[in-house]
Amino acid sequence: MNPVLGVVLQTTGEITGYVLYALIIIVVLGLIAATIKIIREYERLVVFRLGRLVGAKGPGVVFIFPFVNRVNKIDLRERYLEVPHQTCITKDNAPTDIDFLIYYKVTEATQSVVQVQNFEGASIGIATTTLRAVVGDIPLDELLAKREQINQVLRSKLDEVTERWGIKVTNVEIREIRPPQDVQEAMVRQMSAERTRRATVTEADGKREASILVAEGEKKSNILRAEGDRQAAVLRAEGYAGALNQIFSAAKGIDSKTMVLQYLDTLKALGASPSTKYIFPLEFTSLIAPLRDYGKQSDK
């Protein structure tokens, strides 16, 4: 045998052996990787052995027999479905586009695999049909105000169906309600008119309250003014009464002679005036009687 050919065959045999060893190692590592599964806390493995359900396994390290077991990994965290715009007809025959979100989580991993094939599609189908039925019983004017009621009805209806699938619908939230364009414009005009009406009412209430306050202020001012006038009149009357008392007290000590002298002074002042007519009180004759008597006695 040619020595060169022998070296080539020997080298080829060694390479083939190395390749076989490498293939064996790769196969062993693949089997180990397929056998050992590490499952996170929020995950579960639903295991089927030769087509029969074994159960849910995890979390932690789970051993799987390759080529015998088939597994489905289920996420137990809460997730959501985004339902695109659905055209619904309201009770007053107004087409309205509504889109919403469905929040859900898997409670039974095995049931979610065995009982339903496509949960997301089934949930969206149930939600849309229920939404159309609910919206069909509500007028357009009340649709926006009953958003929370629609959410509750959708959640309860979905939860009734998905419960047997091992899935819990935690919440349903309507994201947008879009009426027709002409209805939106009418709603904007109505809202503007309502705001104008409220502004007019507020302005009228303000003017009315201001008028009431002004009237009450004038009333109180008149009351205070009248009270002041009354007190001033009382004080003047008291002053007059005091002055009259003093005059009366002083008049008690005046005799007839003093009064006659006062009348004489008055006559003197009258004589100095340019008037040609004089008026004398009736008491004047009785007051000068003592002077007349005194004059008579002097003549005798």
C-alpha positions as CSV (number, residue, x, y, z in Angstrom):
1,M,0.0,0.0,0.0
2,N,1.1,3.5,-0.8
3,P,2.3,5.2,2.4
4,V,0.7,8.4,1.4
5,L,-2.6,6.7,0.9
6,G,-2.4,5.1,4.3
7,V,-1.7,8.4,6.0
8,V,-4.7,10.0,4.2
9,L,-7.0,7.1,5.2
10,Q,-5.7,7.3,8.8
11,T,-6.3,11.1,8.9
12,T,-9.8,10.6,7.4
13,G,-10.7,8.0,10.0
14,E,-9.6,10.3,12.8
15,I,-11.7,13.2,11.4
16,T,-14.7,11.0,11.1
17,G,-14.3,9.9,14.7
18,Y,-14.1,13.5,15.9
19,V,-17.2,14.3,13.9
20,L,-19.1,11.4,15.4
21,Y,-18.0,12.4,18.9
22,A,-19.2,15.9,18.2
23,L,-22.5,14.7,16.9
24,I,-23.0,12.5,19.9
25,I,-22.2,15.4,22.2
26,I,-24.6,17.7,20.4
27,V,-27.4,15.1,20.5
28,V,-26.8,14.5,24.2
29,L,-26.9,18.2,24.9
30,G,-30.1,18.6,22.8
31,L,-31.7,15.8,24.7
32,I,-30.8,17.4,28.0
33,A,-32.1,20.7,26.9
34,A,-35.3,19.1,25.7
35,T,-35.7,17.1,29.0
36,I,-35.0,19.9,31.5
37,K,-37.2,23.0,31.4
38,I,-37.0,25.9,33.7
39,I,-40.4,27.5,34.3
40,R,-40.7,31.0,35.8
41,E,-43.1,31.9,38.6
42,Y,-45.7,33.4,36.2
43,E,-45.6,30.5,33.8
44,R,-47.0,26.9,33.7
45,L,-46.3,24.0,31.4
46,V,-49.3,22.0,30.3
47,V,-47.9,18.5,29.5
48,F,-49.5,15.9,27.2
49,R,-48.0,12.4,27.1
50,L,-48.9,10.5,24.0
51,G,-51.9,12.7,23.5
52,R,-53.2,12.4,27.0
53,L,-53.3,15.3,29.5
54,V,-50.8,14.9,32.3
55,G,-51.4,18.2,34.0
56,A,-49.8,21.6,34.6
57,K,-46.2,21.7,35.9
58,G,-44.1,24.5,37.3
59,P,-42.7,26.8,38.4
60,G,-39.1,25.7,38.8
61,V,-37.3,22.8,37.1
62,V,-39.5,20.4,35.1
63,F,-38.4,17.2,33.4
64,I,-39.9,16.3,30.1
65,F,-39.5,13.1,28.1
66,P,-38.6,14.0,24.6
67,F,-40.6,12.5,21.7
68,V,-43.1,11.3,24.2
69,N,-44.4,14.5,25.9
70,R,-45.8,17.6,24.2
71,V,-45.9,20.8,26.2
72,N,-47.7,24.1,26.0
73,K,-46.3,27.1,27.9
74,I,-49.0,29.3,29.4
75,D,-48.5,32.8,30.8
76,L,-50.5,33.5,34.0
77,R,-49.9,37.3,34.0
78,E,-52.8,39.7,33.3
79,R,-53.0,40.7,29.6
80,Y,-55.3,42.6,27.4
81,L,-57.0,42.4,24.1
82,E,-57.5,45.4,21.9
83,V,-60.8,45.2,20.1
84,P,-60.8,47.5,17.0
85,H,-63.7,49.9,16.2
86,Q,-67.0,48.1,16.0
87,T,-70.0,49.8,14.3
88,C,-73.1,49.5,16.5
89,I,-76.6,50.8,15.9
90,T,-78.2,52.6,18.9
91,K,-81.8,52.5,19.9
92,D,-82.6,55.6,17.8
93,N,-80.9,54.1,14.7
94,A,-77.6,56.1,14.9
95,P,-74.5,54.2,13.7
96,T,-71.7,54.6,16.3
97,D,-68.1,53.3,16.2
98,I,-66.9,51.9,19.6
99,D,-63.5,50.3,20.4
100,F,-62.6,48.9,23.8
101,L,-60.0,46.8,25.7
102,I,-60.5,43.4,27.4
103,Y,-58.3,42.7,30.4
104,Y,-57.9,39.0,31.4
105,K,-55.7,36.4,33.1
106,V,-55.5,32.6,33.0
107,T,-56.6,31.0,36.2
108,E,-56.6,27.3,35.1
109,A,-53.7,26.6,32.7
110,T,-55.0,23.1,31.6
111,Q,-58.5,24.4,30.9
112,S,-57.2,27.3,28.8
113,V,-55.5,24.7,26.5
114,V,-58.1,21.9,26.5
115,Q,-61.4,23.9,26.4
116,V,-60.7,26.6,23.8
117,Q,-58.5,26.6,20.7
118,N,-58.3,30.4,20.1
119,F,-59.2,32.4,23.2
120,E,-58.5,35.8,21.8
121,G,-60.7,35.3,18.7
122,A,-63.5,33.7,20.7
123,S,-63.4,36.6,23.3
124,I,-63.5,39.2,20.6
125,G,-66.4,37.5,18.9
126,I,-68.4,37.3,22.1
127,A,-67.5,40.9,23.1
128,T,-68.6,42.4,19.8
129,T,-72.0,40.6,19.7
130,T,-72.7,41.5,23.3
131,L,-71.7,45.1,22.6
132,R,-74.1,45.4,19.7
133,A,-76.9,44.0,21.8
134,V,-76.3,46.4,24.7
135,V,-75.8,49.5,22.5
136,G,-79.0,48.6,20.6
137,D,-81.1,49.2,23.8
138,I,-79.5,52.6,24.6
139,P,-80.3,56.0,22.8
140,L,-77.4,58.0,21.4
141,D,-77.9,60.8,23.9
142,E,-77.5,58.3,26.8
143,L,-74.6,56.3,25.3
144,L,-71.8,58.5,26.6
145,A,-73.3,58.8,30.1
146,K,-73.7,55.0,30.4
147,R,-70.2,54.0,29.5
148,E,-69.6,52.4,32.9
149,Q,-72.8,50.4,32.7
150,I,-71.8,49.1,29.3
151,N,-68.4,48.1,30.7
152,Q,-70.0,46.2,33.5
153,V,-72.4,44.3,31.2
154,L,-69.6,43.3,28.8
155,R,-67.4,42.1,31.6
156,S,-70.1,40.0,33.2
157,K,-71.1,38.5,29.9
158,L,-67.5,37.6,28.9
159,D,-66.8,36.3,32.4
160,E,-69.7,33.9,32.2
161,V,-68.4,32.3,29.0
162,T,-64.6,32.4,29.8
163,E,-65.0,30.9,33.2
164,R,-65.3,27.4,31.8
165,W,-62.1,28.1,29.8
166,G,-60.1,28.7,32.9
167,I,-59.8,32.4,32.1
168,K,-60.9,35.3,34.2
169,V,-62.0,38.6,32.6
170,T,-60.9,41.2,35.1
171,N,-62.1,44.4,33.3
172,V,-63.5,45.8,30.2
173,E,-62.9,49.5,29.3
174,I,-64.5,51.3,26.4
175,R,-61.8,53.5,24.9
176,E,-63.6,55.6,22.4
177,I,-67.2,56.2,21.3
178,R,-67.4,57.9,17.9
179,P,-70.9,59.1,16.7
180,P,-71.5,60.1,13.1
181,Q,-69.9,63.4,11.9
182,D,-73.2,65.2,11.6
183,V,-74.2,64.1,15.1
184,Q,-70.9,65.3,16.5
185,E,-71.4,68.7,14.9
186,A,-74.9,68.9,16.4
187,M,-73.6,67.9,19.8
188,V,-70.9,70.7,19.6
189,R,-73.6,73.2,18.7
190,Q,-75.8,72.0,21.5
191,M,-72.9,72.2,24.0
192,S,-72.1,75.7,22.8
193,A,-75.8,76.8,23.2
194,E,-75.9,75.2,26.7
195,R,-72.8,77.0,27.8
196,T,-74.3,80.3,26.4
197,R,-77.5,79.7,28.3
198,R,-75.6,78.9,31.5
199,A,-73.5,82.1,31.1
200,T,-76.7,84.2,30.6
201,V,-78.4,82.6,33.6
202,T,-75.3,83.2,35.7
203,E,-75.1,86.8,34.6
204,A,-78.8,87.3,35.3
205,D,-78.4,85.7,38.8
206,G,-75.4,88.0,39.4
207,K,-77.4,91.1,38.5
208,R,-80.4,90.0,40.6
209,E,-78.2,89.3,43.6
210,A,-76.4,92.7,43.1
211,S,-79.8,94.5,42.9
212,I,-80.9,92.7,46.1
213,L,-77.7,93.7,47.9
214,V,-78.1,97.3,46.7
215,A,-81.7,97.4,47.9
216,E,-80.8,95.9,51.2
217,G,-78.0,98.4,51.6
218,E,-80.4,101.3,50.8
219,K,-82.9,99.9,53.2
220,K,-80.3,99.6,56.0
221,S,-79.1,103.1,55.2
222,N,-82.6,104.5,55.4
223,I,-83.2,102.7,58.7
224,L,-79.9,104.1,60.1
225,R,-80.8,107.6,58.8
226,A,-84.2,107.4,60.3
227,E,-82.8,106.1,63.6
228,G,-80.3,109.0,63.6
229,D,-83.1,111.5,62.9
230,R,-85.2,110.1,65.6
231,Q,-82.3,110.2,68.1
232,A,-81.6,113.8,67.0
233,A,-85.2,114.8,67.5
234,V,-85.2,113.1,70.9
235,L,-82.1,115.0,71.8
236,R,-83.6,118.3,70.5
237,A,-86.8,117.7,72.4
238,E,-84.9,116.9,75.5
239,G,-82.9,120.1,75.0
240,Y,-86.1,122.1,74.6
241,A,-87.6,120.5,77.7
242,G,-84.5,121.3,79.7
243,A,-84.5,124.9,78.5
244,L,-88.2,125.3,79.3
245,N,-87.6,123.8,82.7
246,Q,-84.9,126.3,83.4
247,I,-87.0,129.2,82.0
248,F,-89.9,128.1,84.2
249,S,-87.7,127.8,87.2
250,A,-86.3,131.3,86.6
251,A,-89.8,132.7,85.9
252,K,-91.0,131.6,89.3
253,G,-88.8,134.3,91.0
254,I,-90.0,137.2,88.7
255,D,-92.6,139.6,90.3
256,S,-95.1,141.9,88.5
257,K,-92.8,144.9,88.7
258,T,-90.0,143.1,86.9
259,M,-92.5,142.2,84.1
260,V,-93.6,145.9,83.9
261,L,-90.1,147.0,83.5
262,Q,-89.6,144.5,80.7
263,Y,-92.7,145.8,79.0
264,L,-91.5,149.3,79.4
265,D,-88.2,148.4,77.7
266,T,-90.2,146.7,75.0
267,L,-92.3,149.9,74.5
268,K,-89.1,152.0,74.4
269,A,-87.8,149.7,71.6
270,L,-91.1,150.0,69.8
271,G,-91.0,153.7,70.0
272,A,-87.6,153.8,68.4
273,S,-88.9,151.8,65.4
274,P,-90.3,153.7,62.3
275,S,-93.6,151.8,62.5
276,T,-96.8,153.6,63.1
277,K,-98.9,150.7,64.3
278,Y,-98.3,148.8,67.5
279,I,-100.0,145.8,69.0
280,F,-100.2,145.4,72.8
281,P,-101.2,142.2,74.6
282,L,-104.3,142.2,76.8
283,E,-102.2,141.5,79.8
284,F,-100.5,144.8,79.4
285,T,-103.3,146.8,81.2
286,S,-103.2,144.4,84.1
287,L,-99.4,144.7,84.3
288,I,-99.4,148.5,84.4
289,A,-102.2,148.7,86.9
290,P,-99.7,148.6,89.8
291,L,-97.8,151.5,88.3
292,R,-101.1,153.4,87.8
293,D,-102.0,152.9,91.4
294,Y,-98.5,153.9,92.5
295,G,-98.8,157.1,90.5
296,K,-102.2,157.9,92.1
297,Q,-100.8,157.5,95.6
298,S,-97.9,159.8,94.7
299,D,-100.4,162.5,93.6
300,K,-102.2,162.4,96.8
